[in-house]
C-alpha cells in the first residue's frame, strides 16, 4: 500500500458547494448512472461533540475506481493506494490498483459550520439501483472522533442506524442517464472547488440573476419584495432562494421557517468567511428581522436553501414557498426563477 502526500496551502473563497446540513455525513448527489464518472460530494455536517473537525478520512468501496480527490484550501491531502479486488478497464488498459482511501488533514471545520469534500471517480461493476457505502471518519483535536461506518443489511433502513456510512446511490435501470466525459466535465465545472451548492448562493452577477417579477407580499408589519431563485446548474443538488424583508413596525420579528412543495425541505442559511474560506451554516434559530429595518436574503449572504429538489429550477419558471415568521405568521410567495448567473 502506497501513500502519496501533497501539501495544499492555497486560500480561496469557495464559489460552489454541494450538500446540506444533515444529522450524519451523506452525499449530496442524485443517483449516479452505472458505468459513469461522478463527482461524489460528501457533506460533513458537524464536529465531534462541539469540537472542530481537523481530519476527514474516506474509504473508497470496491466499484468506485480511478478516484481523484479535489483539493481544499487549508487542508493537506493524502491519497492511500492499494489493490482493487477486481481488474477494471480504463480505456483499454487493465487497472488492478488505485486510490482506496482519501484523507483531508490539518484543516479546521468548526462545529457550527459544515463543508463538502469531493472525490471524482468511476462507478463500475455495480448493479443499477444499488448503492456504494463510503466508510467515513471525522477526527477532532487529539481525542475527538466520529465514525460513519455502519452499513445496513439487506432490507434494513439505513436511517435506522446510529452511524450510517454515507451511501452513493445508483439509478435504477429505467432511470439510467449515462454520463460521458462531456457531461462529467459539465458537472465538474458546476462543482468547482468541491462546492456545488455555493453556485446558487455566491455573490457573482446578482442583479442579472434576479428577474424582478415577484409580486410584493405583506404579512403583519412585514413587506416582502425582490424575491427570486436561480436556475440550477448541471449536477447541482440544491437551489437557492432570496427575498427582501422590510419590517415597518415597532416590534422585532424572526423568520423561523420556510417550506416548499418543490423540495423535500427548505433551510435558512448564512454564508460567512471563516479565515480565508467561505463557509455556509444553517441558522436553526431563524433570521432576525428587527423593527424598522430591512433584511436582504441575497447571494453571498443570508438565503434559503432548497434541499432534495424534485425537479431542477429552470430559468423562466416559478418556485412556491411559504415563510413563517415568529410574530407576523405565514405568507405564501411565488419566486420567479432567473438565470444561473448574472448576464
C-alpha positions as CSV (number, residue, x, y, z in Angstrom):
1,X,0.0,0.0,0.0
2,X,1.5,3.3,-1.1
3,X,0.9,6.8,0.4
4,X,1.2,10.0,-1.7
5,X,1.2,13.3,0.1
6,X,0.6,16.7,-1.4
7,X,0.6,19.8,0.8
8,X,-2.0,22.4,-0.2
9,X,-1.7,25.9,1.2
10,X,-3.8,28.0,-1.2
11,X,-6.5,30.3,0.0
12,X,-9.7,30.9,-1.9
13,X,-13.3,31.8,-1.5
14,X,-15.4,28.7,-2.3
15,X,-17.9,29.6,-5.0
16,X,-19.8,26.4,-5.2
17,X,-21.0,23.7,-2.7
18,X,-22.9,20.6,-2.9
19,X,-24.8,19.3,0.0
20,X,-26.7,20.2,3.2
21,X,-26.7,20.1,6.9
22,X,-27.8,16.6,7.8
23,X,-27.5,14.8,11.1
24,X,-25.0,12.5,9.6
25,X,-22.4,12.5,6.9
26,X,-24.0,12.0,3.5
27,X,-23.7,12.5,-0.2
28,X,-25.4,15.4,-2.0
29,X,-25.5,13.6,-5.3
30,X,-28.5,12.5,-7.2
31,X,-28.4,8.7,-8.1
32,X,-25.5,8.0,-10.4
33,X,-25.7,6.0,-13.6
34,X,-23.8,2.7,-13.6
35,X,-20.5,2.8,-15.5
36,X,-20.4,6.5,-15.3
37,X,-18.0,9.1,-13.9
38,X,-19.3,11.1,-10.9
39,X,-18.0,13.8,-8.6
40,X,-19.1,12.4,-5.3
41,X,-19.8,15.3,-3.0
42,X,-19.6,14.3,0.7
43,X,-21.3,16.5,3.2
44,X,-19.8,16.8,6.7
45,X,-22.4,18.5,8.9
46,X,-20.8,18.8,12.3
47,X,-17.8,18.1,14.5
48,X,-17.3,15.8,17.5
49,X,-19.4,16.9,20.5
50,X,-18.8,20.5,19.7
51,X,-15.1,20.2,18.6
52,X,-14.0,21.3,15.2
53,X,-13.2,18.7,12.6
54,X,-9.5,18.6,11.7
55,X,-9.4,15.5,9.5
56,X,-11.8,13.6,7.3
57,X,-11.0,10.0,6.2
58,X,-12.9,8.3,3.4
59,X,-12.5,4.7,2.5
60,X,-13.4,4.0,-1.1
61,X,-15.6,1.0,-1.7
62,X,-14.9,-1.6,-4.4
63,X,-16.6,-0.4,-7.5
64,X,-15.6,3.2,-7.2
65,X,-12.4,3.4,-9.2
66,X,-9.9,5.7,-10.8
67,X,-10.6,8.1,-7.9
68,X,-9.1,11.6,-7.7
69,X,-9.9,13.9,-4.8
70,X,-10.5,17.6,-5.1
71,X,-8.1,19.8,-3.1
72,X,-9.4,22.1,-0.4
73,X,-7.8,25.3,0.7
74,X,-6.2,25.0,4.1
75,X,-6.2,21.2,4.1
76,X,-3.4,18.7,3.4
77,X,-4.4,15.9,1.1
78,X,-3.3,12.3,1.5
79,X,-4.1,9.6,-1.1
80,X,-3.7,6.0,0.1
81,X,-3.3,3.5,-2.7
82,X,-3.8,-0.3,-2.8
83,X,-5.1,-3.2,-4.9
84,X,-8.6,-3.5,-6.2
85,X,-10.4,-6.8,-5.6
86,X,-11.1,-6.9,-9.4
87,X,-9.5,-5.6,-12.5
88,X,-11.1,-2.6,-14.3
89,X,-10.8,-1.4,-17.8
90,X,-9.6,2.2,-18.2
91,X,-9.8,3.0,-22.0
92,X,-8.3,-0.3,-22.9
93,X,-5.8,-0.6,-20.1
94,X,-6.4,-3.2,-17.4
95,X,-6.1,-1.5,-14.0
96,X,-5.7,-3.5,-10.8
97,X,-4.9,-0.8,-8.2
98,X,-5.5,2.8,-7.4
99,X,-6.7,5.1,-4.6
100,X,-8.5,3.1,-1.8
101,X,-8.7,5.9,0.8
102,X,-8.7,9.7,0.8
103,X,-7.7,11.8,3.8
104,X,-8.1,15.6,4.1
105,X,-5.9,16.6,7.1
106,X,-4.8,19.6,9.1
107,X,-7.9,21.7,8.4
108,X,-10.3,23.5,10.8
109,X,-14.1,23.0,10.3
110,X,-15.9,24.5,13.3
111,X,-18.8,22.6,14.7
112,X,-21.2,25.5,13.8
113,X,-20.4,25.0,10.1
114,X,-20.5,22.2,7.6
115,X,-18.5,21.7,4.4
116,X,-18.1,19.3,1.5
117,X,-15.4,17.0,0.3
118,X,-15.4,15.9,-3.4
119,X,-13.9,12.8,-5.0
120,X,-14.2,12.2,-8.7
121,X,-14.2,8.6,-9.9
122,X,-16.0,6.0,-12.0
123,X,-18.8,3.7,-10.8
124,X,-18.0,0.3,-12.3
125,X,-19.2,-3.2,-11.9
126,X,-22.1,-2.2,-9.6
127,X,-25.7,-3.1,-10.3
128,X,-28.3,-0.5,-11.2
129,X,-30.5,0.5,-8.3
130,X,-27.8,-0.4,-5.7
131,X,-25.6,1.8,-3.6
132,X,-21.9,2.1,-2.6
133,X,-21.1,2.7,1.1
134,X,-18.1,5.0,1.8
135,X,-17.0,4.5,5.4
136,X,-16.1,7.9,6.7
137,X,-14.3,9.1,9.9
138,X,-14.0,12.6,11.4
139,X,-11.1,13.3,13.7
140,X,-11.4,16.4,16.0
141,X,-8.4,17.5,18.0
142,X,-6.4,14.9,19.9
143,X,-9.2,12.7,21.1
144,X,-12.4,13.6,19.2
145,X,-13.8,11.0,16.7
146,X,-17.0,10.3,14.8
147,X,-17.0,7.1,12.6
148,X,-19.8,6.8,10.0
149,X,-19.1,3.1,9.5
150,X,-22.4,1.2,9.8
151,X,-23.7,-0.5,6.6
152,X,-27.3,-1.6,6.6
153,X,-28.1,-5.2,5.9
154,X,-30.5,-6.0,3.0
155,X,-34.0,-4.8,3.9
156,X,-32.8,-2.6,6.7
157,X,-33.4,1.2,6.5
158,X,-30.0,3.0,6.7
159,X,-31.7,5.8,8.6
160,X,-32.3,3.4,11.5
161,X,-28.6,3.1,12.1
162,X,-26.8,5.4,14.6
163,X,-23.7,6.0,12.4
164,X,-24.6,5.0,8.8
165,X,-21.9,5.1,6.2
166,X,-22.6,7.7,3.5
167,X,-24.3,6.0,0.5
168,X,-23.7,6.9,-3.1
169,X,-26.9,5.6,-4.8
170,X,-27.1,4.2,-8.3
171,X,-30.0,4.9,-10.6
172,X,-32.4,2.2,-11.3
173,X,-32.2,0.7,-14.8
174,X,-35.2,2.7,-16.1
175,X,-33.7,5.9,-14.8
176,X,-30.2,5.4,-16.1
177,X,-28.7,8.5,-17.6
178,X,-25.2,7.6,-18.9
179,X,-22.7,10.3,-18.3
180,X,-19.8,10.5,-20.7
181,X,-16.8,12.7,-20.4
182,X,-18.6,15.7,-21.7
183,X,-21.3,15.5,-19.1
184,X,-18.7,14.8,-16.4
185,X,-16.9,17.9,-17.4
186,X,-20.0,20.0,-17.1
187,X,-20.7,18.5,-13.6
188,X,-17.1,19.2,-12.5
189,X,-17.4,22.7,-13.7
190,X,-20.6,23.1,-11.6
191,X,-18.7,21.7,-8.6
192,X,-15.6,23.8,-8.9
193,X,-13.6,23.8,-5.6
194,X,-15.8,20.9,-4.4
195,X,-18.7,23.2,-3.6
196,X,-21.6,22.7,-5.9
197,X,-24.2,24.3,-3.6
198,X,-22.5,27.6,-3.4
199,X,-23.2,28.0,-7.1
200,X,-26.7,29.0,-6.2
201,X,-25.7,31.3,-3.4
202,X,-22.5,33.1,-4.4
203,X,-22.4,36.8,-5.0
204,X,-21.5,36.9,-8.7
205,X,-23.9,38.5,-11.1
206,X,-26.6,39.2,-8.6
207,X,-28.5,41.8,-10.5
208,X,-28.7,39.7,-13.7
209,X,-29.9,36.7,-11.8
210,X,-33.0,38.4,-10.3
211,X,-35.8,38.5,-12.9
212,X,-37.5,41.2,-10.8
213,X,-41.1,39.9,-11.3
214,X,-42.2,38.8,-7.9
215,X,-45.3,40.4,-6.6
216,X,-45.0,42.3,-3.4
217,X,-46.4,40.4,-0.4
218,X,-47.4,41.7,3.0
219,X,-48.0,39.9,6.3
220,X,-48.4,41.8,9.6
221,X,-45.9,44.7,9.6
222,X,-43.6,42.9,7.1
223,X,-43.3,43.7,3.4
224,X,-41.6,41.2,1.1
225,X,-40.2,42.2,-2.3
226,X,-37.5,41.2,-4.8
227,X,-37.8,37.5,-4.3
228,X,-36.3,35.1,-6.8
229,X,-34.5,31.8,-7.3
230,X,-31.7,30.8,-9.7
231,X,-31.7,28.2,-12.4
232,X,-29.8,25.1,-11.2
233,X,-26.6,24.2,-12.9
234,X,-25.9,20.6,-14.1
235,X,-25.1,18.4,-11.2
236,X,-26.2,20.9,-8.7
237,X,-28.3,19.1,-6.0
238,X,-29.9,22.1,-4.3
239,X,-31.4,25.5,-5.1
240,X,-31.0,29.0,-3.6
241,X,-33.8,31.4,-2.7
242,X,-33.7,35.1,-2.0
243,X,-36.1,37.8,-0.8
244,X,-36.0,41.3,0.8
245,X,-38.0,41.7,4.0
246,X,-38.8,45.1,5.4
247,X,-40.2,45.4,8.9
248,X,-42.2,48.6,9.0
249,X,-43.5,48.0,12.6
250,X,-42.2,48.7,16.1
251,X,-41.7,45.0,17.1
252,X,-38.9,42.8,16.2
253,X,-39.7,39.6,14.3
254,X,-37.9,36.4,13.2
255,X,-38.1,34.3,10.1
256,X,-38.3,30.9,11.7
257,X,-39.1,28.5,8.9
258,X,-39.7,28.0,5.2
259,X,-41.2,25.2,3.2
260,X,-41.9,24.5,-0.5
261,X,-43.7,21.7,-2.5
262,X,-40.8,22.0,-4.9
263,X,-38.3,20.4,-2.5
264,X,-38.1,18.0,0.4
265,X,-37.3,20.7,2.8
266,X,-36.1,24.3,2.9
267,X,-33.4,25.5,5.4
268,X,-32.3,29.0,6.4
269,X,-28.6,29.5,5.8
270,X,-25.8,32.1,6.1
271,X,-22.6,32.3,4.1
272,X,-19.7,33.8,6.1
273,X,-15.9,33.9,6.0
274,X,-14.0,31.6,8.3
275,X,-10.4,32.6,8.0
276,X,-9.8,32.7,4.3
277,X,-12.5,30.3,3.3
278,X,-16.2,31.0,2.6
279,X,-18.4,28.5,4.6
280,X,-22.1,28.0,5.0
281,X,-24.1,27.2,8.1
282,X,-27.7,26.5,8.9
283,X,-29.4,29.1,11.1
284,X,-31.5,26.8,13.3
285,X,-32.8,29.8,15.3
286,X,-34.0,31.6,12.3
287,X,-33.2,35.0,10.7
288,X,-33.9,38.1,12.9
289,X,-35.9,40.9,11.3
290,X,-35.5,43.9,13.7
291,X,-38.2,46.6,13.9
292,X,-37.7,49.4,11.4
293,X,-35.0,47.6,9.3
294,X,-34.7,45.8,6.0
295,X,-33.1,42.4,5.8
296,X,-31.9,41.1,2.5
297,X,-31.7,37.4,1.7
298,X,-29.3,37.6,-1.2
299,X,-26.5,35.7,-3.0
300,X,-23.3,35.6,-0.9
301,X,-25.1,36.2,2.4
302,X,-28.4,35.1,4.1
303,X,-30.5,32.8,1.9
304,X,-33.0,30.0,1.7
305,X,-31.6,26.6,0.7
306,X,-34.0,24.2,-1.2
307,X,-32.9,20.7,-0.3
308,X,-33.9,17.4,-2.1
309,X,-35.2,19.4,-5.1
310,X,-37.8,17.3,-7.0
311,X,-37.2,19.0,-10.4
312,X,-34.3,21.3,-11.1
313,X,-35.2,25.0,-11.2
314,X,-35.3,26.3,-14.8
315,X,-34.9,29.8,-15.9
316,X,-38.4,31.3,-16.6
317,X,-40.1,29.0,-14.1
318,X,-41.5,29.7,-10.6
319,X,-41.0,28.2,-7.2
320,X,-43.7,28.5,-4.5
321,X,-42.5,28.9,-0.9
322,X,-44.3,29.5,2.4
323,X,-42.4,31.6,5.0
324,X,-43.3,31.5,8.7
325,X,-42.5,34.4,11.0
326,X,-42.5,34.3,14.8
327,X,-44.8,37.3,15.2
328,X,-46.4,38.1,11.7
329,X,-47.3,34.5,10.9
330,X,-47.2,32.8,7.5
331,X,-47.0,34.2,4.0
332,X,-47.0,32.5,0.6
333,X,-44.7,33.7,-2.1
334,X,-44.1,32.6,-5.7
335,X,-40.4,33.1,-6.6
336,X,-39.6,33.6,-10.3
337,X,-36.5,31.7,-11.5
338,X,-33.8,33.8,-13.1
339,X,-30.6,32.6,-14.9
340,X,-28.0,30.6,-13.0
341,X,-25.6,33.6,-13.3
342,X,-25.9,37.3,-14.0
343,X,-25.7,38.3,-17.6
